[in-house]
Amino acid sequence: MELYAGLDLHSRNTYIGILDKAFKQVFKKRVSNNIDQILETLNPFRDQLKGLVVESTFNWYWLVDGLMDAGYYDVHLANPSAIKQYEGLKYSDDQHDAFFLSQLLILGILPQGYIYPKNERPLRDLARKRLFLVRHRTAHKLSLQSLIRRCCAYHVNANEMRTLTNEDLQHWFKDEHLFLTAQASLNSIKFFNQQIKQIEKAIKKQVKLKKSFQYLKTVPGIGDILALIIMLEVGDISRFAKVGNFASYCRCVSSTRLSDGKRKGKGNRKNGNKYLSWAFVEATQFTRRHNTRLKRYYDRKATQRNPIVATKALSNKLARICYYILRDQVPFHEQLLSE
């Protein structure tokens, strides 16, 4: 008898629902989030299980990895944002959700998420930590700039911020409490600089050996950091059937819903990869300085609409260019601008 298991994963426990091919409920149980307990629960059905579905939540790593390491190779990651529950459903709980996942797998209509390779995942997460630290460093820089301008009527530009010292702060702030406030921001900036450099050094040791990293760097405006973020976040480019799928995943396409020419709301704007969205928007700021043709494209869009729309339009074009570069493993060339 062929069995299929749905695992409705939560922060503290997992509800397991097992169905046969005729949708008959064979087993159901709530288990604590402990891989040994889950494997022990599944063990009586091991030889009959033909597929397992895990709901893609924030904490799916340990469960999917644990199942695969234990020999459950037909593990699927469900994409919750693409799963539409039955219209008019009046009642739903963890038990129903677990069996519903199993049903979708049996029917062959399960919207699946991408299981990023386990051995490459730590490097990607390290790159994400770098971005997290950069944002906090920026917050401290803006806070310090605001304090100096508020109290001293002086604007510290980006170049001056890099060489700022405690002596400079003592010159501006005679009050002890203001000096300590400014010093706290400066010390935090220095700490984040140290951590960011350490992370960048560790990542670059790995990515320099990959061709796709070198090819991405040939795109005007994309340097080491943006190239490694794009490469690590994309993973296997073959999972995107078309360039439009990739651009959508990068949040570079409009999510507006129209009917009879009227706006009827917006789609799921948060569906996709926020790190790739940030990377391509960031790349537009540098691309305009390095490629005349792309700068003209941006200026034309900005004149027709506004700079925000122009930035998103250019980020969409860059995403499409990078798709073909990663898919075909070729460097940037002008013909890609017309793709």
Residue pairs with C-beta under 8 A, 6 or more apart in sequence:
1 20
1 21
1 48
2 20
2 21
2 48
2 50
3 18
3 19
3 20
3 26
3 45
3 48
3 49
3 50
4 18
4 19
4 20
4 21
4 49
4 50
4 51
4 52
4 53
4 102
4 105
4 106
5 16
5 17
5 18
5 42
5 45
5 49
5 51
5 52
5 53
5 102
6 16
6 17
6 18
6 19
6 52
6 53
6 97
6 98
6 99
6 100
6 101
6 102
6 103
6 105
7 14
7 15
7 16
7 38
7 52
7 53
7 54
7 55
7 63
7 98
7 101
8 14
8 15
8 16
8 17
8 55
8 94
8 97
8 98
8 101
9 33
9 54
9 55
9 57
9 59
9 60
9 63
10 33
10 57
10 94
11 33
11 57
11 59
12 32
12 33
13 30
13 31
13 32
13 33
14 30
14 31
14 32
14 33
14 38
14 63
15 28
15 29
15 30
15 31
15 94
15 95
15 97
15 98
16 27
16 28
16 29
16 30
16 31
16 38
16 41
16 42
16 98
17 25
17 27
17 28
17 95
17 98
17 99
17 101
17 102
18 25
18 26
18 27
18 28
18 45
18 49
18 102
19 25
19 26
19 99
19 102
19 103
19 106
20 26
21 106
23 103
23 106
25 99
26 45
27 45
28 95
28 98
28 99
29 41
30 94
31 37
31 38
31 41
33 59
33 62
33 63
35 62
35 63
35 66
38 63
38 66
38 67
39 66
39 67
39 70
42 49
42 52
42 72
46 72
49 72
49 74
50 74
51 74
51 75
51 76
51 105
52 67
52 72
52 74
52 75
52 76
53 75
53 76
53 77
53 78
53 101
53 102
53 104
53 105
53 110
54 60
54 63
54 64
54 67
54 75
54 76
54 77
54 78
55 78
55 80
55 97
55 101
56 77
56 78
56 79
56 80
56 113
57 80
60 77
61 121
64 75
64 77
64 115
65 118
67 75
68 75
68 118
75 115
76 105
76 110
76 112
77 112
77 113
77 114
77 115
78 101
78 104
78 110
78 111
78 112
78 113
79 111
79 112
79 113
81 268
81 271
82 111
83 104
83 110
83 111
85 92
85 100
101 110
104 110
104 111
114 235
114 236
114 239
116 124
116 235
117 235
120 232
120 235
123 203
123 206
123 207
123 232
124 232
124 233
124 235
126 199
126 202
126 203
127 199
127 203
127 228
127 229
127 232
127 233
128 275
129 199
130 196
130 199
130 200
130 203
131 229
131 275
131 278
133 192
133 195
133 196
133 199
134 192
134 196
136 188
136 192
137 188
137 189
137 192
137 193
137 196
140 185
140 188
140 189
140 192
141 161
141 185
141 189
143 185
144 156
144 161
144 164
144 182
144 185
144 186
144 189
145 155
145 156
145 161
147 178
147 181
147 182
147 185
148 154
148 155
148 156
148 172
148 182
149 155
149 156
151 172
151 173
151 178
152 172
152 173
154 172
156 164
161 189
164 186
166 183
166 186
169 179
169 182
169 183
169 186
170 179
172 182
173 179
173 181
173 182
200 224
200 225
203 228
204 224
204 228
207 213
207 227
207 228
207 231
207 232
210 231
211 329
212 231
212 325
212 326
212 329
213 227
213 228
213 231
214 331
215 325
215 326
215 329
215 330
215 331
215 332
216 222
216 226
216 227
216 230
216 231
216 322
216 325
216 326
217 223
217 224
217 227
218 325
218 331
218 332
219 283
219 287
219 318
219 321
219 322
219 325
219 332
220 286
220 287
220 290
220 291
220 294
220 332
221 283
221 284
221 285
221 286
221 287
221 288
221 289
221 290
221 291
221 294
221 318
222 230
222 283
222 286
222 287
222 318
222 322
223 286
226 279
226 282
226 283
226 286
229 275
229 276
229 279
230 276
230 279
230 280
230 322
231 326
233 273
233 275
233 276
233 279
234 246
234 276
234 322
234 326
237 246
237 323
237 326
237 327
238 327
240 246
240 249
240 323
243 320
243 323
243 324
243 339
244 253
246 319
246 320
246 323
247 253
247 316
247 319
247 320
247 323
248 272
249 272
249 273
249 276
250 272
250 273
250 276
250 277
250 280
250 315
250 319
251 269
251 271
251 272
251 273
251 274
251 276
251 277
252 277
252 280
252 312
252 315
252 316
252 319
253 316
255 266
255 267
255 268
255 269
256 263
256 265
256 266
256 267
257 263
257 264
257 265
257 266
257 267
258 264
276 319
277 315
280 315
280 316
280 318
280 319
280 322
281 311
281 312
281 315
283 315
283 318
284 298
284 311
284 314
284 315
284 318
287 294
287 295
287 314
287 318
288 294
288 295
288 298
288 314
289 295
293 334
293 337
294 314
294 317
294 337
297 313
297 314
297 317
297 337
298 310
298 311
298 313
298 314
299 310
301 309
301 310
301 313
301 314
302 309
302 310
317 337
320 339
321 332
321 336
321 337
321 339
324 330
324 336
324 339
325 331
325 332
325 336
